[in-house]
Amino acid sequence: MGINLLLNENQKANNYIDGSRLVGEVKSYLSERVDEKDTLDEICRHFGIGQTALMQKFRIETNQTVIEYFNELKIARAKVLLQNSSKSFTDIADELGFSSINYFSKLFKQKTGMTPSEYAKSIGCDALHPYFLFVNEKY
């Protein structure tokens, strides 16, 4: 019985190590593909792992889901684009693989506490520039 307990503990340790390595690889992969519209299924296929296993390992390592992490990367990239380009919010949303400008705006506000327009104004972008006008500020 002691040997079985030891094997189970070793298996748990190996799973944790593999989980850490896997999560690190997934994070790198997502960082390189921040401009893509990858789904959880596509990510799992790339790494040859089931959705449940990936979600569990990722949650243990990061305390968030794969998609939450990916969306945080996308919002961070959107902030850089807002600071360094004159692209419209729609162009930024499209470039980052969001399904709609409304979803992008809602997620941006959820993650930053500001709409894209408010953020653009807060960093000194010309609020009157047509690219920074955004009519749907209800989020």
N, CA and C of each residue as an Amber inpcrd file, in Angstrom:
protein
   417
   0.8120000  -1.1840000   0.0000000   0.0000000   0.0000000   0.0000000
   0.8620000   1.2570000   0.0000000   1.9770000   1.2470000   0.7000000
   2.8850000   2.3820000   0.7310000   3.4720000   2.6710000  -0.6310000
   3.7510000   1.6100000  -1.4080000   4.3080000   1.7810000  -2.7530000
   3.2770000   2.4390000  -3.6680000   1.9940000   1.9850000  -3.5610000
   0.9440000   2.5920000  -4.3800000   0.7800000   4.0720000  -4.0570000
   0.8520000   4.4170000  -2.7850000   0.7360000   5.8080000  -2.3770000
   1.8980000   6.6170000  -2.9560000   3.1060000   6.0420000  -2.9080000
   4.2790000   6.7070000  -3.4500000   4.1490000   6.8910000  -4.9600000
   3.6470000   5.8680000  -5.6680000   3.4550000   5.9760000  -7.1130000
   2.4420000   7.0720000  -7.4400000   1.3470000   7.1200000  -6.6820000
   0.3410000   8.1500000  -6.9280000   0.9200000   9.5460000  -6.7290000
   1.7440000   9.7150000  -5.6900000   2.3710000  11.0100000  -5.4470000
   3.3490000  11.3670000  -6.5720000   4.1050000  10.3640000  -7.0530000
   5.0180000  10.6010000  -8.1670000   4.2580000  10.9450000  -9.4470000
   3.1390000  10.2620000  -9.6850000   2.3220000  10.5590000 -10.8540000
   1.7780000  11.9830000 -10.7790000   1.3410000  12.3940000  -9.5960000
   0.8450000  13.7600000  -9.4190000   1.9660000  14.7630000  -9.6880000
   3.1510000  14.4870000  -9.2100000   4.2890000  15.3890000  -9.4280000
   4.6090000  15.4770000 -10.9150000   4.6170000  14.3190000 -11.6070000
   4.8920000  14.3220000 -13.0430000   3.8160000  15.0870000 -13.8140000
   2.5510000  14.9010000 -13.4330000   1.4720000  15.6260000 -14.0880000
   1.6260000  17.1260000 -13.8780000   2.0530000  17.5330000 -12.6890000
   2.2430000  18.9490000 -12.3990000   3.3710000  19.5210000 -13.2530000
   4.4730000  18.7920000 -13.3430000   5.5990000  19.2520000 -14.1540000
   5.1720000  19.3500000 -15.6140000   4.5300000  18.3080000 -16.1080000
   4.0550000  18.3240000 -17.4910000   3.0440000  19.4400000 -17.6970000
   2.1720000  19.6600000 -16.6970000   1.1850000  20.7320000 -16.7730000
   1.8550000  22.0820000 -16.8590000   2.8850000  22.2980000 -16.0570000
   3.6100000  23.5710000 -16.0820000   4.2560000  23.8070000 -17.4410000
   4.8810000  22.7790000 -17.9610000   5.5350000  22.9000000 -19.2670000
   4.4900000  23.1420000 -20.3580000   3.4180000  22.3900000 -20.3200000
   2.3550000  22.5390000 -21.3090000   1.7690000  23.9440000 -21.2670000
   1.4640000  24.4280000 -20.0870000   0.8740000  25.7590000 -19.9550000
   1.8450000  26.8210000 -20.4680000   3.1100000  26.6620000 -20.1780000
   4.1120000  27.5940000 -20.7050000   4.1340000  27.5930000 -22.2230000
   4.0370000  26.4170000 -22.8210000   4.0310000  26.3090000 -24.2740000
   2.7630000  26.9120000 -24.8680000   1.6340000  26.6810000 -24.2000000
   0.3670000  27.2530000 -24.6720000   0.4290000  28.7730000 -24.5930000
   0.9740000  29.3020000 -23.5120000   1.0940000  30.7590000 -23.3700000
   1.9650000  31.3400000 -24.4800000   3.0830000  30.7000000 -24.7830000
   3.9550000  31.1610000 -25.8660000   3.2290000  31.1130000 -27.2050000
   2.5370000  30.0280000 -27.4420000   1.7820000  29.8510000 -28.6780000
   0.7420000  30.9590000 -28.8320000   0.0100000  31.2330000 -27.7560000
  -1.0190000  32.2650000 -27.8140000  -0.4050000  33.6480000 -28.0090000
   0.7260000  33.9010000 -27.3930000   1.4060000  35.1860000 -27.5510000
   1.8060000  35.4210000 -29.0060000   2.2370000  34.3570000 -29.6660000
   2.6300000  34.4580000 -31.0710000   1.4290000  34.5940000 -32.0000000
   0.2600000  34.1870000 -31.5220000  -0.9340000  34.1660000 -32.3670000
  -2.0090000  35.1310000 -31.8710000  -1.5920000  36.1820000 -31.1800000
  -2.5480000  37.1200000 -30.5960000  -3.4270000  37.7700000 -31.6570000
  -2.9510000  37.8420000 -32.8860000  -3.7200000  38.4410000 -33.9710000
  -4.6330000  37.4230000 -34.6680000  -4.7210000  36.2300000 -34.1270000
  -5.5370000  35.1820000 -34.7460000  -6.8430000  34.9970000 -33.9750000
  -7.7630000  34.3020000 -34.6060000  -9.0550000  34.0080000 -33.9900000
  -9.1150000  32.5130000 -33.6550000  -8.1280000  32.0400000 -32.9070000
  -8.0710000  30.6290000 -32.5540000  -9.1570000  30.2790000 -31.5520000
  -9.7210000  29.0970000 -31.7160000 -10.6990000  28.5890000 -30.7610000
 -10.0040000  27.6150000 -29.8100000 -10.6650000  27.3030000 -28.7340000
 -10.1210000  26.3380000 -27.7860000  -9.8970000  24.9990000 -28.4730000
 -10.8140000  24.6120000 -29.3420000 -10.6680000  23.3480000 -30.0670000
  -9.4110000  23.3440000 -30.9400000  -9.1370000  24.4430000 -31.6210000
  -7.9390000  24.5320000 -32.4670000  -6.6650000  24.4800000 -31.6200000
  -6.6920000  25.1420000 -30.4800000  -5.5360000  25.1290000 -29.5800000
  -5.2790000  23.7090000 -29.0820000  -6.3300000  23.0290000 -28.6840000
  -6.1980000  21.6470000 -28.2010000  -5.6710000  20.7240000 -29.2900000
  -6.1790000  20.8830000 -30.5040000  -5.6910000  20.0720000 -31.6200000
  -4.2110000  20.3020000 -31.8620000  -3.7870000  21.5660000 -31.7780000
  -2.3760000  21.8840000 -31.9960000  -1.4840000  21.1650000 -30.9820000
  -1.9400000  21.0980000 -29.7330000  -1.1290000  20.4850000 -28.6780000
  -1.4600000  19.0130000 -28.4400000  -2.4300000  18.4900000 -29.1630000
  -2.7690000  17.0780000 -29.0280000  -3.3040000  16.7240000 -27.6510000
  -4.1450000  17.5760000 -27.1100000  -4.6960000  17.3590000 -25.7730000
  -6.1880000  17.6830000 -25.8010000  -6.9500000  17.0040000 -24.9690000
  -8.3790000  17.2520000 -24.8810000  -8.6770000  18.5720000 -24.1850000
  -9.8470000  19.1040000 -24.4680000 -10.2360000  20.3860000 -23.8880000
 -10.2750000  20.3500000 -22.3720000 -10.8630000  19.3080000 -21.8130000
 -10.9890000  19.2200000 -20.3560000  -9.6170000  19.1850000 -19.6950000
  -8.7200000  18.3850000 -20.2370000  -7.3740000  18.2820000 -19.6590000
  -6.6430000  19.6180000 -19.7500000  -6.7230000  20.2710000 -20.9050000
  -6.0500000  21.5600000 -21.0530000  -6.6480000  22.5980000 -20.1150000
  -7.9610000  22.6470000 -20.0550000  -8.6090000  23.6330000 -19.1820000
  -8.2220000  23.4200000 -17.7250000  -8.1820000  22.1730000 -17.2980000
  -7.8080000  21.8790000 -15.9070000  -6.3690000  22.2900000 -15.6330000
  -5.4600000  21.8970000 -16.5020000  -4.0450000  22.2240000 -16.2960000
  -3.8260000  23.7410000 -16.3370000  -4.4770000  24.4040000 -17.2660000
  -4.3130000  25.8470000 -17.3970000  -4.8790000  26.5680000 -16.1760000
  -6.0310000  26.1290000 -15.6970000  -6.6610000  26.7520000 -14.5220000
  -5.7710000  26.5640000 -13.2940000  -5.1960000  25.3810000 -13.1330000
  -4.3140000  25.1120000 -11.9850000  -3.1060000  26.0460000 -12.0190000
  -2.5160000  26.2260000 -13.1850000  -1.2970000  27.0220000 -13.3170000
  -1.5420000  28.5290000 -13.2800000  -2.6690000  28.9810000 -13.8360000
  -2.8590000  30.4220000 -14.0340000  -4.0590000  31.0060000 -13.2930000
  -4.9130000  30.1350000 -12.7860000  -6.1510000  30.5560000 -12.1330000
  -7.0860000  31.2970000 -13.1010000  -6.9860000  30.9770000 -14.3740000
  -7.9000000  31.5120000 -15.3710000  -8.0160000  30.5130000 -16.5190000
  -9.0080000  30.7290000 -17.3760000  -9.1720000  29.8320000 -18.5120000
  -8.2270000  30.2360000 -19.6370000  -8.0780000  29.3550000 -20.5880000
  -7.2440000  29.6220000 -21.7550000  -7.7870000  30.8450000 -22.5040000
  -9.0830000  30.8920000 -22.6860000  -9.6990000  31.9870000 -23.4350000
  -9.5800000  33.3020000 -22.6680000  -9.7310000  33.2860000 -21.3540000
  -9.5270000  34.5090000 -20.5610000  -8.1040000  35.0340000 -20.7620000
  -7.1360000  34.1330000 -20.7050000  -5.7430000  34.5210000 -20.9030000
  -5.5270000  35.0920000 -22.3060000  -6.0680000  34.4040000 -23.3110000
  -5.9310000  34.8400000 -24.7030000  -6.5600000  36.2220000 -24.8920000
  -7.7280000  36.4320000 -24.2930000  -8.3860000  37.7310000 -24.3930000
  -7.5830000  38.8250000 -23.7010000  -6.9370000  38.5160000 -22.5940000
  -6.0830000  39.5050000 -21.9270000  -4.9150000  39.9050000 -22.8330000
  -4.3390000  38.9230000 -23.5190000  -3.2740000  39.2330000 -24.4800000
  -3.7970000  40.1500000 -25.5900000  -4.9900000  39.8540000 -26.0710000
  -5.5840000  40.6390000 -27.1440000  -5.8600000  42.0750000 -26.6870000
  -6.3540000  42.2490000 -25.4770000  -6.6370000  43.5940000 -24.9670000
  -5.3260000  44.3640000 -24.7610000  -4.3050000  43.6920000 -24.2640000
  -2.9960000  44.3400000 -24.1180000  -2.4780000  44.7960000 -25.4880000
  -2.6470000  43.9520000 -26.4900000  -2.2300000  44.3070000 -27.8570000
  -3.0720000  45.4650000 -28.3850000  -4.3710000  45.4610000 -28.0960000
  -5.2520000  46.5480000 -28.5290000  -4.8010000  47.8770000 -27.9350000
  -4.3850000  47.8520000 -26.6710000  -3.9050000  49.0840000 -26.0270000
  -2.6660000  49.6160000 -26.7510000  -1.7770000  48.7350000 -27.1380000
  -0.5820000  49.1470000 -27.8790000  -0.9800000  49.7330000 -29.2270000
  -1.9070000  49.0770000 -29.9100000  -2.3580000  49.5760000 -31.2080000
  -3.0270000  50.9390000 -31.0730000  -3.8020000  51.1300000 -30.0200000
  -4.4460000  52.4290000 -29.7960000  -3.4040000  53.5200000 -29.5530000
  -2.3370000  53.1660000 -28.8770000  -1.2880000  54.1460000 -28.5760000
  -0.4270000  54.4670000 -29.7840000  -0.2080000  53.4880000 -30.6400000
   0.8170000  53.6270000 -31.6810000   0.3070000  53.6050000 -33.1110000
  -0.9860000  53.6550000 -33.2990000  -1.5020000  53.6510000 -34.6630000
  -2.7360000  54.5340000 -34.7460000  -3.1570000  54.7720000 -35.9510000
  -4.3880000  55.5440000 -36.1440000  -5.4930000  54.6340000 -36.6810000
  -5.3840000  53.3580000 -36.3790000  -6.3980000  52.4110000 -36.8340000
  -7.7030000  52.6550000 -36.0900000  -8.8020000  52.3800000 -36.7630000
 -10.1140000  52.5090000 -36.1270000 -10.3220000  51.3560000 -35.1530000
 -11.2790000  51.5340000 -34.2790000 -11.6040000  50.4570000 -33.3360000
 -12.0510000  49.2090000 -34.0860000 -12.7910000  49.4050000 -35.1570000
 -13.2490000  48.2660000 -35.9590000 -12.0630000  47.5370000 -36.5710000
 -11.1030000  48.2930000 -37.0930000  -9.9100000  47.6710000 -37.6820000
  -9.1140000  46.9060000 -36.6170000  -8.9920000  47.4800000 -35.4420000
  -8.2680000  46.8180000 -34.3510000  -8.9930000  45.5520000 -33.9390000
 -10.3120000  45.6360000 -33.7920000 -11.1050000  44.4560000 -33.4230000
 -10.9430000  43.3580000 -34.4670000 -11.0090000  43.7300000 -35.7400000
 -10.8280000  42.7600000 -36.8280000  -9.4330000  42.1550000 -36.8020000
  -8.4350000  43.0120000 -36.6430000  -7.0460000  42.5520000 -36.6410000
  -6.7870000  41.5470000 -35.5240000  -7.4440000  41.7430000 -34.3900000
  -7.2280000  40.8590000 -33.2460000  -8.1840000  39.6680000 -33.2240000
  -9.0010000  39.5290000 -34.2470000  -9.8420000  38.3440000 -34.3800000
 -11.1230000  38.3670000 -33.5720000 -11.5750000  39.5480000 -33.1630000
 -12.8490000  39.6260000 -32.4390000 -13.9970000  39.5170000 -33.4240000
 -15.0740000  38.8920000 -32.9930000 -16.2040000  38.6540000 -33.8830000
 -16.9760000  39.9240000 -34.2090000 -16.9180000  40.9360000 -33.3270000
 -17.6180000  42.1900000 -33.5850000 -16.9850000  43.3140000 -32.7780000
 -17.2370000  44.5360000 -33.2230000 -16.7500000  45.7090000 -32.5050000
 -17.4400000  45.8010000 -31.1380000 -18.6950000  45.3860000 -31.0660000
 -19.4150000  45.4430000 -29.7870000 -18.7970000  44.5050000 -28.7620000
 -18.4440000  43.2960000 -29.1890000 -17.8170000  42.3500000 -28.2610000
 -16.4400000  42.8710000 -27.8330000 -15.6970000  43.4150000 -28.7840000
 -14.3950000  43.9870000 -28.4660000 -14.5340000  45.0990000 -27.4330000
 -15.4680000  46.0030000 -27.6550000 -15.6640000  47.1330000 -26.7490000
 -16.0930000  46.6640000 -25.3610000 -16.9930000  45.7150000 -25.3270000
 -17.4670000  45.1780000 -24.0440000 -16.3240000  44.5200000 -23.2760000
 -15.5340000  43.7030000 -23.9550000 -14.4060000  43.0250000 -23.3170000
 -13.3350000  44.0340000 -22.9020000 -13.0850000  45.0230000 -23.7430000
 -12.0930000  46.0510000 -23.4200000 -12.4890000  46.7630000 -22.1300000
 -13.7570000  47.1340000 -22.0280000 -14.2210000  47.8250000 -20.8160000
 -14.1480000  46.8990000 -19.6010000 -14.4930000  45.6550000 -19.7900000
 -14.4370000  44.6780000 -18.7000000 -13.0160000  44.5290000 -18.1700000
 -12.0370000  44.5190000 -19.0640000 -10.6420000  44.2940000 -18.6640000
  -9.9330000  45.5600000 -18.2010000 -10.3270000  46.7280000 -18.7320000
  -9.6020000  47.9620000 -18.4220000 -10.4000000  48.9490000 -17.5780000
 -11.7050000  48.7590000 -17.5050000 -12.5590000  49.7110000 -16.8020000
 -12.9360000  50.9120000 -17.6550000 -12.5030000  50.9140000 -18.9240000
 -12.7990000  52.0190000 -19.8450000 -13.1990000  51.4540000 -21.2000000
 -14.0090000  52.2180000 -21.9060000 -14.2840000  51.8520000 -23.2960000
 -13.0370000  52.1860000 -24.1170000 -12.9480000  51.6740000 -25.3330000
 -11.8070000  52.0550000 -26.1750000 -11.7080000  53.5770000 -26.3650000
 -12.8390000  54.2570000 -26.5240000 -12.8210000  55.7210000 -26.6760000
 -12.2680000  56.4000000 -25.4320000 -12.7340000  55.9660000 -24.2760000
 -12.2440000  56.5460000 -23.0210000 -10.7530000  56.2910000 -22.8570000
 -10.3170000  55.0930000 -23.2160000  -8.8950000  54.7760000 -23.1190000
  -8.0910000  55.6610000 -24.0660000  -8.5640000  55.7910000 -25.3020000
  -7.8660000  56.6200000 -26.2890000  -7.7300000  58.0530000 -25.7670000
  -8.7870000  58.5900000 -25.1950000  -8.7350000  59.9440000 -24.6340000
  -7.7600000  60.0070000 -23.4610000  -7.7390000  58.9640000 -22.6330000
  -6.8800000  58.9750000 -21.4370000  -5.3960000  58.9420000 -21.7790000
  -5.0640000  58.4330000 -22.9520000  -3.6490000  58.3830000 -23.3520000
  -3.2900000  59.5240000 -24.2880000  -4.2330000  60.4470000 -24.4530000
  -3.9410000  61.6480000 -25.2130000  -4.1780000  61.5600000 -26.6950000
  -4.9110000  60.5430000 -27.1420000  -5.2490000  60.4880000 -28.5630000
  -6.2640000  61.5780000 -28.8580000  -6.2450000  62.0870000 -30.0550000
  -7.1620000  63.1400000 -30.4530000  -8.5850000  62.5990000 -30.4860000
  -9.3670000  62.9650000 -29.5010000 -10.7250000  62.4440000 -29.3690000
 -11.6230000  62.8690000 -30.5270000 -11.2550000  63.9240000 -31.2450000
 -12.0750000  64.3780000 -32.3550000 -11.6970000  63.7030000 -33.6660000
 -10.5720000  63.0080000 -33.6760000 -10.1500000  62.2890000 -34.8750000
 -11.2170000  61.2520000 -35.2120000 -11.6270000  61.1560000 -36.4740000
 -12.7290000  60.2410000 -36.8180000 -12.4720000  58.7880000 -36.4250000
 -11.2050000  58.3790000 -36.3740000 -10.9270000  56.9970000 -36.0080000
 -11.2370000  56.7220000 -34.5360000 -11.2920000  57.7620000 -33.7200000
 -11.5140000  57.5530000 -32.3070000 -12.9430000  57.8430000 -31.8740000
 -13.8060000  58.1150000 -32.8140000 -15.2050000  58.2780000 -32.4770000
 -15.8530000  56.8950000 -32.4370000 -16.5870000  56.6530000 -31.4320000
 -17.2310000  55.3570000 -31.2770000 -18.6180000  55.6130000 -30.7360000
 -19.6320000  55.3300000 -31.5300000 -20.9780000  55.7100000 -31.1600000
 -21.6080000  54.8120000 -30.1160000 -21.1750000  53.5870000 -29.9980000
 -21.8130000  52.6610000 -29.0800000 -21.0310000  52.5970000 -27.7650000
 -21.2470000  53.5680000 -26.9120000 -20.5060000  53.6670000 -25.6420000
 -21.3080000  53.1120000 -24.4620000 -22.3040000  52.2980000 -24.7080000
 -23.1520000  51.8070000 -23.6190000 -22.4890000  50.7540000 -22.7510000
 -21.3260000  50.2600000 -23.1460000 -20.6650000  49.2190000 -22.3750000
 -19.9260000  49.8510000 -21.2540000
